[in-house]
Amino acid sequence: MAISWDTLRVGKKYYLKNYGEKSEFEVLEVIGKSDFKLKDLYTLESYMLSDLVRYGKGKDYDLQEL
């Protein structure tokens, strides 16, 4: 069962699967109430959570803490 975005915390690491794409990231910063700045654990690229879920949540949506 996926966790809620409300439970994301700065400095913690998470796994997200959505529409077949898998991402592992660390939360760097909270931006507003519903967006977060993230750092990919493999490429070290920074991006926004809103970019990962821009097209909605697929049937395979899963968000877990690592």
Secondary structure as the mmCIF struct_conf table of DSSP 4:
data_model
#
loop_
_struct_conf.conf_type_id
_struct_conf.id
_struct_conf.beg_label_comp_id
_struct_conf.beg_label_asym_id
_struct_conf.beg_label_seq_id
_struct_conf.end_label_comp_id
_struct_conf.end_label_asym_id
_struct_conf.end_label_seq_id
HELX_LH_PP_P HELX_LH_PP_P1 ALA A 2 SER A 4
HELX_RH_3T_P HELX_RH_3T_P1 TRP A 5 THR A 7
TURN_TY1_P TURN_TY1_P1 VAL A 10 GLY A 11
STRN STRN1 LYS A 13 ASN A 18
TURN_TY1_P TURN_TY1_P2 TYR A 19 GLY A 20
STRN STRN2 GLU A 21 ILE A 31
TURN_TY1_P TURN_TY1_P3 GLY A 32 SER A 34
STRN STRN3 ASP A 35 ASP A 40
TURN_TY1_P TURN_TY1_P4 LEU A 41 THR A 43
STRN STRN4 SER A 46 MET A 48
HELX_RH_AL_P HELX_RH_AL_P1 LEU A 49 LEU A 52
TURN_TY1_P TURN_TY1_P5 VAL A 53 TYR A 55
TURN_TY1_P TURN_TY1_P6 LYS A 59 ASP A 60
STRN STRN5 ASP A 62 GLU A 65
#
